[in-house]
Amino acid sequence: MLSLSTQTGTFRFNAAALVKTGSRWLALALMLLAAQTASALVHREVSIKAPNTASARSLVTVSLTAITDGADEQVGFFQAEYSIDNGKTWVGICYDTNSGTSARREATFTVGPSASTALVRVRVGFRNKAGDVDFAGNPINWNETWDKWLKPPAKYARIVILAQ
């Protein structure tokens, strides 16, 4: 007997009975739906709190957060960087591993001259029994989305620098 719990109730079905009656495709579809719905119930969040603008050469503070409420899941990788030259160069804020169910960092840095742009980026890999996933619950593609800082698993914030 397999169960699928949703916000509106629980749906139970007997996969073996469905297979015996010739409903193999229905049984497979229901099992896939149950597995997908179970992973969708995990709440993962990655956020960057940063000002939208800042005065030239002023100090700014950014807050970075990653959380999960998945059973037996943790923040496996939490990496953040900032740039004061629109991404030409990057300075590390943190690279934490196996941080438990949440990871939080705060960083303060001096932004560049007026008319420039500061960027903050964070990428997170959540680790569970099935492996490492991004905040959308997809397996991490280490050679593509991870290496190239694409979304997901990365998020960005942009700070426009104004004249003083």
PyMOL commands that set and color helices and strands:
alter all, ss='L'
color gray80, all
select helices_A, chain A and resi 15-20+24-40+142-146
alter helices_A, ss='H'
color red, helices_A
select strands_A, chain A and resi 2-6+9-13+44-49+53-55+59-68+74-83+91-97+102-110+117-128+131-133+154-162
alter strands_A, ss='S'
color yellow, strands_A
deselect
rebuild
show_as cartoon
